[in-house]
């Protein structure tokens, strides 16, 4: 998500672009299976994470994902998808702090880093970030790993490593446009039920692209991108978040335009199939959006106007409520896979 003027400039120099164009929902529903993951929020707010930085900007906690297949869950084409299910399941939290102490972290088009506490809907400013990106490039998406380290993709399609404690930022060795993935949504997910996790990215689709590049994973030790597969059915403008029990969710539209409806879908991390989906007819992603799962609820950060609204979807009662606003435009969010599941 980004200011419309900044996104328009970047659309010329990048390929998949996702935040500032105007889109209209379409595309028919399709199909398949799931086996999951999560996104991540920093847990520490008092100490810097610089000791955890590897020389190339990699993370000590990331490992490759072991492929799993949970049987044949194929659904016939055009079959309606079931609604998403966020009922908590057992997870390995042996390395986690108190789950209630975790926060959601967000970054704005103005290079601001905030924490967000879902319990009371409050934002806390942490710092402005000064990443070594080219002048005029701004944050595009963000994910936060299990140790509280943020990875922020800018509109230059590079990934930068940011401390959620101080906002300090360094570059990484990630090379842009690997396997056709330019700008993308990001989210961490545990491998099976944890505690290891994988950084997943969702390629974007715009008016110049017939379909999304799909789902991929990035190893934050080598910063190599590996494609998982194409989304089935295809989705657009997706941001990712997940749970500590191995499920991955996406917040997306289905056309190249940014108007409602929006959707939350559950994504199979082995195949990129959308296996469950809930529509939100009144939620407009606007010109900036982000997504997080915390405490059994989903939080959709959208910018239909000048600033950002925070809309909570509570699966237990199907309520959809605007719980907070921020004057600036949020374009990335990250929440720990150690965050509470209910």
Sine and cosine of phi, psi and omega as CSV:
sin_phi,cos_phi,sin_psi,cos_psi,sin_omega,cos_omega
0.00,0.00,0.62,-0.78,-0.05,-1.00
-0.31,-0.95,0.37,-0.93,0.10,-1.00
-0.79,0.61,0.57,-0.82,-0.06,-1.00
-0.86,0.52,-0.62,0.78,-0.04,-1.00
-0.92,0.39,-0.67,0.74,0.00,-1.00
-0.91,0.40,-0.66,0.75,-0.01,-1.00
-0.90,0.44,-0.63,0.78,-0.02,-1.00
-0.90,0.44,-0.63,0.78,0.04,-1.00
-0.90,0.44,-0.68,0.73,-0.09,-1.00
-0.95,0.32,-0.47,0.88,-0.03,-1.00
-0.85,0.52,-0.42,0.91,-0.02,-1.00
-0.97,0.24,-0.55,0.84,-0.14,-0.99
-0.98,-0.22,-0.16,0.99,0.03,-1.00
-0.87,-0.50,0.27,-0.96,0.03,-1.00
-1.00,-0.09,-1.00,0.09,-0.03,-1.00
-0.89,0.45,0.81,-0.59,0.02,-1.00
-0.81,-0.59,0.57,-0.82,-0.17,-0.99
-0.74,-0.67,-0.28,0.96,-0.21,-0.98
-0.99,-0.15,-0.65,0.76,-0.25,-0.97
-0.98,-0.20,0.10,1.00,0.04,-1.00
-1.00,0.03,0.22,-0.98,-0.01,-1.00
-0.99,-0.12,0.74,-0.68,-0.07,-1.00
-0.71,-0.70,0.40,-0.91,0.01,-1.00
-0.81,-0.58,0.77,-0.64,-0.12,-0.99
-0.90,0.44,0.64,-0.77,0.17,-0.99
-0.30,-0.95,-0.30,-0.95,0.00,-1.00
1.00,0.03,0.71,-0.70,-0.02,-1.00
-1.00,0.06,0.43,-0.90,0.02,-1.00
-0.96,0.29,0.47,-0.88,0.10,-1.00
-0.75,-0.66,-0.99,-0.15,-0.80,-0.60
-0.49,-0.87,-0.78,-0.62,-0.87,-0.50
-0.90,0.44,-0.67,-0.75,-0.31,-0.95
-0.90,-0.43,-0.17,-0.99,0.07,-1.00
-0.32,-0.95,0.48,-0.88,0.21,-0.98
-0.26,-0.97,0.92,-0.39,-0.88,-0.47
-0.91,-0.41,-0.28,-0.96,-0.03,-1.00
0.00,-1.00,-0.21,-0.98,-0.05,-1.00
-0.40,-0.92,0.26,-0.97,0.03,-1.00
-0.96,-0.27,-0.02,-1.00,-0.23,-0.97
-0.56,-0.83,0.55,-0.84,0.00,-1.00
-0.84,-0.55,0.57,-0.82,0.06,-1.00
-0.92,0.39,0.53,-0.85,-0.05,-1.00
-0.96,-0.28,-0.49,0.87,-0.08,-1.00
-0.99,-0.11,0.59,-0.81,0.01,-1.00
-0.79,-0.62,0.09,1.00,-0.09,-1.00
-0.88,-0.48,-0.41,0.91,-0.02,-1.00
-0.88,-0.48,0.52,-0.85,0.01,-1.00
-0.97,0.26,0.44,-0.90,0.01,-1.00
-0.99,-0.17,0.32,0.95,-0.11,-0.99
-0.89,0.45,-0.47,0.88,0.01,-1.00
-0.92,0.38,-0.33,0.95,-0.01,-1.00
-1.00,-0.01,-0.01,1.00,-0.03,-1.00
-0.99,0.17,0.78,-0.62,0.14,-0.99
-0.99,0.11,0.32,-0.95,-0.05,-1.00
-0.82,0.57,-0.53,0.85,-0.02,-1.00
-1.00,-0.08,0.16,0.99,0.00,-1.00
1.00,0.04,0.10,1.00,-0.01,-1.00
-0.97,0.23,0.15,-0.99,-0.01,-1.00
-0.94,-0.33,0.63,-0.78,0.01,-1.00
-0.96,0.28,-0.30,0.95,-0.16,-0.99
-0.99,-0.11,-0.17,0.99,-0.10,-0.99
-1.00,0.10,0.62,-0.79,0.09,-1.00
-0.69,-0.72,0.29,-0.96,0.04,-1.00
-0.93,0.36,0.48,-0.88,-0.01,-1.00
-1.00,0.08,0.72,-0.69,0.12,-0.99
-0.99,0.12,0.80,-0.60,-0.01,-1.00
-0.93,0.38,0.67,-0.74,0.06,-1.00
-0.74,-0.67,0.56,-0.83,0.14,-0.99
-0.77,-0.63,0.84,-0.54,-0.09,-1.00
-0.99,-0.15,0.67,0.74,0.05,-1.00
1.00,-0.03,0.05,-1.00,-0.03,-1.00
-1.00,0.06,0.95,-0.30,-0.02,-1.00
-0.92,-0.40,0.44,0.90,-0.08,-1.00
-0.89,0.45,0.70,-0.72,0.07,-1.00
-0.93,-0.38,0.62,-0.78,-0.01,-1.00
-0.89,0.46,0.55,-0.83,0.04,-1.00
-0.80,0.59,0.59,-0.81,0.04,-1.00
0.95,0.31,0.04,1.00,0.09,-1.00
-0.94,0.33,0.68,-0.73,0.02,-1.00
-0.91,0.42,0.62,-0.78,0.00,-1.00
-0.99,0.13,0.57,-0.82,0.08,-1.00
-0.95,0.31,0.34,-0.94,0.07,-1.00
-0.93,0.38,0.39,-0.92,0.00,-1.00
-0.91,0.41,0.48,-0.88,-0.01,-1.00
-0.81,-0.59,0.85,-0.53,0.00,-1.00
-0.90,-0.44,0.38,0.93,0.05,-1.00
-0.85,0.52,0.76,-0.66,-0.07,-1.00
-0.91,0.41,0.54,-0.84,0.08,-1.00
-0.80,-0.60,0.21,-0.98,0.00,-1.00
-0.87,0.49,0.61,-0.79,0.02,-1.00
-0.57,-0.82,0.42,-0.91,0.03,-1.00
-1.00,0.04,0.95,-0.32,-0.03,-1.00
-0.89,-0.46,0.44,0.90,-0.09,-1.00
-0.89,0.46,-0.45,0.89,-0.01,-1.00
-0.99,-0.17,0.14,0.99,-0.09,-1.00
-1.00,-0.05,0.54,-0.84,0.20,-0.98
-0.98,0.22,-0.15,-0.99,0.09,-1.00
-0.84,0.54,0.85,-0.52,-0.08,-1.00
-0.85,0.52,-0.59,0.81,-0.05,-1.00
-0.93,0.37,-0.22,0.98,0.02,-1.00
-1.00,0.04,-0.11,0.99,0.01,-1.00
-0.96,0.28,0.41,-0.91,-0.02,-1.00
-0.77,-0.64,0.29,-0.96,0.22,-0.98
-1.00,-0.07,0.65,-0.76,0.07,-1.00
-0.91,-0.40,0.63,-0.78,0.00,-1.00
-0.73,-0.68,0.45,-0.89,0.05,-1.00
-0.78,-0.62,0.55,-0.84,-0.09,-1.00
-0.92,-0.40,0.18,-0.98,0.07,-1.00
-0.92,0.40,-0.26,0.97,0.05,-1.00
-1.00,-0.06,0.31,0.95,0.04,-1.00
0.89,0.45,0.54,0.84,0.03,-1.00
-0.98,-0.19,0.66,-0.75,0.08,-1.00
-0.93,-0.36,0.83,-0.56,0.02,-1.00
-0.83,-0.56,0.41,-0.91,0.30,-0.96
-0.98,-0.20,0.47,-0.88,0.03,-1.00
-0.77,-0.64,0.79,-0.61,-0.01,-1.00
-0.96,-0.27,0.96,-0.29,-0.13,-0.99
-0.89,0.46,-0.44,0.90,-0.07,-1.00
-0.86,0.51,-0.68,0.73,-0.02,-1.00
-0.89,-0.46,0.09,1.00,0.05,-1.00
0.93,0.37,0.47,0.88,-0.07,-1.00
-0.99,-0.17,0.61,-0.80,0.13,-0.99
-0.98,-0.21,0.57,-0.82,0.12,-0.99
-0.76,-0.65,0.84,-0.54,0.01,-1.00
-0.95,0.33,0.76,-0.65,0.02,-1.00
-0.98,-0.19,-0.82,0.58,-0.06,-1.00
-0.10,-1.00,0.36,-0.93,0.30,-0.95
-0.98,0.21,0.61,-0.79,0.03,-1.00
-0.97,-0.24,0.61,-0.80,-0.02,-1.00
-0.81,-0.58,0.98,0.22,0.01,-1.00
-0.99,0.17,0.47,-0.88,-0.04,-1.00
-0.98,0.19,0.76,0.64,0.05,-1.00
-1.00,0.04,0.37,-0.93,0.04,-1.00
-0.87,0.50,0.49,-0.87,0.03,-1.00
-0.82,0.57,0.70,-0.72,0.01,-1.00
1.00,-0.04,-0.29,0.96,0.05,-1.00
-0.99,0.10,0.59,-0.80,-0.11,-0.99
-0.73,-0.69,0.23,-0.97,0.02,-1.00
-0.85,0.52,0.56,-0.83,0.00,-1.00
-0.86,-0.51,-0.61,0.79,-0.01,-1.00
-0.35,-0.94,0.26,-0.97,-0.04,-1.00
-0.47,-0.88,0.53,-0.85,0.19,-0.98
-0.67,-0.74,0.41,-0.91,-0.02,-1.00
-0.77,-0.64,0.76,-0.65,-0.08,-1.00
-0.99,0.10,-0.02,-1.00,-0.14,-0.99
-0.92,0.39,-0.30,0.95,0.03,-1.00
-0.99,-0.13,0.03,1.00,0.04,-1.00
1.00,0.01,0.35,0.94,0.04,-1.00
-0.99,-0.13,0.77,-0.63,-0.02,-1.00
-1.00,-0.09,0.64,-0.77,0.15,-0.99
-0.91,-0.42,0.85,-0.52,-0.10,-1.00
-0.88,-0.47,0.85,-0.52,0.14,-0.99
-1.00,0.00,0.72,-0.70,0.06,-1.00
-0.99,-0.15,0.12,-0.99,0.02,-1.00
-0.93,0.37,-0.17,0.99,0.13,-0.99
-0.99,0.15,0.05,1.00,0.05,-1.00
0.95,0.32,0.25,0.97,0.08,-1.00
-0.98,-0.22,0.37,-0.93,-0.01,-1.00
-0.95,-0.30,0.73,-0.69,0.02,-1.00
-0.87,-0.49,0.50,-0.87,-0.05,-1.00
-0.97,-0.25,0.82,-0.57,-0.15,-0.99
-0.81,-0.59,0.71,-0.70,0.11,-0.99
-0.97,0.23,0.80,-0.60,0.07,-1.00
-0.98,0.21,-0.12,0.99,0.05,-1.00
-1.00,0.05,-0.65,0.76,-0.13,-0.99
-0.85,-0.53,-0.29,0.96,-0.09,-1.00
1.00,0.09,0.02,1.00,0.04,-1.00
-0.86,0.51,0.62,-0.78,-0.14,-0.99
-0.71,-0.71,0.67,-0.74,0.12,-0.99
-0.73,-0.69,0.31,-0.95,0.07,-1.00
-0.98,0.18,0.22,-0.98,0.10,-0.99
-0.81,-0.59,0.06,-1.00,-0.01,-1.00
-1.00,0.04,0.16,0.99,-0.02,-1.00
-0.88,0.48,0.76,-0.65,0.05,-1.00
-0.98,-0.17,0.78,-0.62,-0.06,-1.00
-0.90,0.44,0.36,-0.93,0.17,-0.99
0.87,0.49,0.60,0.80,0.11,-0.99
-0.96,0.29,0.78,-0.63,0.02,-1.00
0.79,0.61,0.55,0.83,0.07,-1.00
0.99,0.12,0.11,0.99,0.04,-1.00
-1.00,-0.03,0.94,-0.33,0.04,-1.00
-1.00,-0.04,-0.97,-0.23,0.16,-0.99
-0.99,0.13,0.54,-0.84,-0.09,-1.00
-0.44,-0.90,0.37,-0.93,0.20,-0.98
-0.98,0.17,0.39,-0.92,-0.13,-0.99
-0.68,-0.74,0.50,-0.86,0.11,-0.99
-0.17,-0.99,0.63,-0.77,0.08,-1.00
-1.00,0.08,0.51,-0.86,0.07,-1.00
-0.60,-0.80,0.59,-0.80,0.07,-1.00
-0.96,0.29,0.46,-0.89,0.12,-0.99
-1.00,0.08,0.89,-0.46,-0.15,-0.99
0.85,0.53,-0.86,-0.51,-0.02,-1.00
-0.96,-0.29,0.32,0.95,0.05,-1.00
1.00,0.01,-0.02,-1.00,0.10,0.99
-1.00,0.06,-0.13,0.99,0.02,-1.00
-0.95,0.31,0.35,-0.94,-0.10,-1.00
-0.52,-0.85,0.24,-0.97,-0.04,-1.00
-0.72,-0.69,0.61,-0.79,0.11,-0.99
-1.00,0.06,0.89,-0.46,0.04,-1.00
-0.97,-0.26,0.52,-0.85,0.05,-1.00
-0.74,-0.67,0.56,-0.83,0.01,-1.00
-0.91,-0.41,0.89,-0.45,0.00,-1.00
-0.92,0.39,0.48,-0.88,-0.07,-1.00
-0.98,-0.19,0.40,-0.91,0.03,-1.00
-0.82,-0.58,0.70,-0.72,0.05,-1.00
-0.73,-0.69,-0.20,-0.98,-0.10,-1.00
-0.91,0.42,-0.29,0.96,0.00,-1.00
-1.00,-0.09,0.02,1.00,-0.09,-1.00
-0.81,-0.58,0.78,-0.62,0.00,-1.00
-0.94,0.34,-0.41,0.91,0.00,-1.00
-0.42,-0.91,0.25,-0.97,0.05,-1.00
-0.95,0.31,0.52,-0.85,0.13,-0.99
-0.89,0.46,-0.30,0.95,0.06,-1.00
0.97,-0.23,-0.44,-0.90,-0.05,-1.00
-0.95,-0.30,0.65,-0.76,0.05,-1.00
-0.62,-0.79,0.23,-0.97,0.10,-0.99
-0.84,-0.54,0.49,-0.87,0.00,-1.00
-0.84,-0.54,0.79,-0.61,0.11,-0.99
-0.99,0.12,0.90,-0.44,-0.08,-1.00
-1.00,0.09,0.20,0.98,0.24,-0.97
-1.00,-0.06,-0.67,0.74,-0.01,-1.00
-0.98,-0.22,-0.33,0.94,-0.08,-1.00
0.86,0.51,0.55,0.83,0.15,-0.99
-1.00,-0.03,0.68,-0.73,0.01,-1.00
-0.99,-0.15,0.72,-0.69,0.05,-1.00
-0.83,-0.56,0.84,-0.54,-0.02,-1.00
-0.96,0.28,0.69,-0.73,0.08,-1.00
-1.00,0.04,-0.74,0.67,-0.01,-1.00
0.22,-0.97,0.08,-1.00,0.08,-1.00
-0.99,0.15,0.56,-0.83,0.08,-1.00
-0.92,0.40,0.70,-0.71,0.05,-1.00
-0.73,-0.68,0.94,-0.34,-0.04,1.00
-0.95,0.32,0.25,-0.97,-0.03,-1.00
-0.92,0.39,0.61,-0.80,0.03,-1.00
-0.76,-0.65,0.31,-0.95,-0.07,-1.00
-0.78,-0.63,0.45,-0.89,0.15,-0.99
0.82,0.57,0.69,0.72,-0.13,-0.99
-1.00,0.05,0.70,-0.72,0.27,-0.96
-0.93,-0.36,0.44,-0.90,-0.13,-0.99
-0.87,-0.50,0.51,-0.86,0.14,-0.99
-0.41,-0.91,0.27,-0.96,-0.04,-1.00
-0.40,-0.92,-0.13,-0.99,-0.09,-1.00
-0.85,-0.52,0.26,-0.97,0.04,-1.00
-0.97,0.26,-0.16,0.99,0.02,-1.00
-0.98,-0.19,0.34,0.94,0.19,-0.98
1.00,0.00,0.43,0.90,0.04,-1.00
-0.92,-0.39,0.57,-0.82,0.00,-1.00
-0.87,-0.49,0.74,-0.67,0.01,-1.00
-0.85,-0.53,0.45,-0.89,0.04,-1.00
-0.79,-0.61,0.56,-0.83,0.11,-0.99
-0.91,-0.41,0.87,-0.50,-0.22,-0.97
-0.41,-0.91,0.13,-0.99,0.23,-0.97
-0.90,-0.44,-0.07,-1.00,-0.03,-1.00
-0.85,-0.53,-0.03,1.00,0.04,-1.00
-0.86,-0.51,-0.08,-1.00,0.02,-1.00
-1.00,0.04,-0.10,1.00,0.01,-1.00
-0.98,-0.18,0.27,-0.96,-0.20,-0.98
-0.98,-0.20,0.19,0.98,0.00,-1.00
-0.99,0.17,0.21,-0.98,0.05,-1.00
-0.94,0.34,0.30,-0.96,0.12,0.99
-0.99,0.16,0.35,-0.94,0.19,-0.98
-0.95,-0.31,0.23,-0.97,-0.06,-1.00
-0.65,-0.76,0.48,-0.88,0.29,-0.96
-0.90,-0.43,0.80,-0.60,0.00,-1.00
-0.79,-0.62,0.46,-0.89,0.10,-1.00
-1.00,-0.09,0.73,-0.68,-0.14,-0.99
-0.92,-0.40,0.75,-0.66,0.12,-0.99
-0.97,0.25,0.88,-0.47,-0.09,-1.00
-0.97,0.23,-0.12,0.99,0.08,-1.00
-1.00,-0.06,-0.42,0.91,-0.12,-0.99
-0.80,-0.61,-0.25,0.97,-0.09,-1.00
0.95,0.31,0.22,0.97,0.06,-1.00
-0.96,0.28,0.63,-0.78,0.15,-0.99
-1.00,0.09,0.90,-0.44,-0.14,-0.99
-0.96,-0.29,-0.18,0.98,0.06,-1.00
-0.40,-0.92,0.42,-0.91,-0.11,-0.99
-0.34,-0.94,0.65,-0.76,0.09,-1.00
-0.79,-0.62,0.81,-0.58,-0.01,-1.00
-1.00,0.04,0.43,-0.90,0.05,-1.00
-0.74,-0.67,1.00,-0.02,-0.14,-0.99
-0.88,0.48,-0.43,0.90,-0.08,-1.00
-0.97,-0.24,-0.03,1.00,-0.04,-1.00
-1.00,0.00,0.89,-0.46,-0.05,-1.00
-0.95,-0.30,0.90,-0.44,0.00,-1.00
-0.88,0.48,-0.54,0.84,0.02,-1.00
0.93,0.36,-0.61,-0.80,-0.05,-1.00
-0.98,-0.19,0.19,0.98,0.05,-1.00
-0.24,-0.97,0.70,-0.71,-0.04,-1.00
-0.45,-0.89,0.39,-0.92,0.04,-1.00
-0.41,-0.91,0.03,-1.00,-0.22,-0.98
-0.35,-0.94,0.64,-0.77,0.02,-1.00
-0.44,-0.90,0.53,-0.85,0.11,-0.99
-0.92,-0.39,0.76,-0.65,-0.02,-1.00
-0.42,-0.91,0.78,-0.63,0.12,-0.99
0.90,0.44,0.49,0.87,0.00,-1.00
1.00,0.07,-0.05,1.00,-0.03,-1.00
-0.89,-0.46,0.39,-0.92,0.05,-1.00
-0.96,-0.28,0.65,-0.76,-0.01,-1.00
-0.86,-0.50,0.88,-0.48,0.00,-1.00
-0.97,-0.26,0.89,-0.45,0.02,-1.00
-0.99,-0.13,0.90,-0.44,-0.09,-1.00
-0.73,-0.68,0.40,-0.91,-0.04,-1.00
-0.75,-0.66,0.94,0.35,0.06,-1.00
-0.94,0.33,-0.31,0.95,0.05,-1.00
-0.86,-0.51,-0.60,-0.80,-0.05,-1.00
-0.97,0.23,-0.59,0.80,0.00,-1.00
-0.95,-0.32,-0.38,-0.92,-0.03,-1.00
-0.86,-0.51,0.63,-0.77,0.17,-0.99
-0.98,-0.21,0.50,-0.86,0.10,-1.00
-0.91,-0.41,0.92,-0.40,-0.02,-1.00
-0.95,-0.31,0.82,-0.57,0.01,-1.00
-0.99,-0.12,0.77,-0.63,0.16,-0.99
-0.95,-0.31,0.84,-0.54,-0.03,-1.00
-0.94,-0.33,0.97,-0.25,-0.06,-1.00
-0.88,0.47,-0.45,0.89,-0.06,-1.00
-0.91,0.42,-0.48,0.88,0.03,-1.00
-0.76,-0.65,0.12,0.99,0.01,-1.00
0.86,0.50,0.44,0.90,0.03,-1.00
-0.99,0.13,0.57,-0.82,0.04,-1.00
-0.81,-0.59,0.92,-0.40,-0.17,-0.99
-0.69,-0.73,0.74,-0.67,0.16,-0.99
-0.97,0.22,0.88,-0.47,-0.13,-0.99
-0.94,-0.35,-0.20,0.98,-0.02,-1.00
-0.26,-0.97,0.30,-0.96,0.11,-0.99
-0.66,-0.75,0.37,-0.93,0.08,-1.00
-0.65,-0.76,0.70,-0.71,-0.08,-1.00
-0.91,0.42,-0.43,0.90,0.00,-1.00
-0.98,-0.18,0.16,-0.99,-0.18,-0.98
-1.00,-0.10,0.89,-0.46,-0.01,-1.00
-0.99,0.12,0.75,-0.66,0.01,-1.00
-0.82,-0.58,0.01,1.00,0.03,-1.00
-0.39,-0.92,0.57,-0.82,0.05,-1.00
-0.60,-0.80,0.53,-0.85,0.07,-1.00
-0.62,-0.79,0.63,-0.77,0.00,-1.00
-0.63,-0.78,0.65,-0.76,-0.11,-0.99
-0.91,0.42,0.58,-0.81,0.19,-0.98
-0.94,0.34,-0.07,1.00,0.15,-0.99
-1.00,0.01,-0.05,1.00,-0.03,-1.00
-0.90,0.44,0.41,-0.91,-0.02,-1.00
-0.89,0.46,0.55,-0.83,-0.03,-1.00
-0.99,-0.14,-0.09,1.00,0.05,-1.00
-0.37,-0.93,0.00,0.00,0.00,0.00
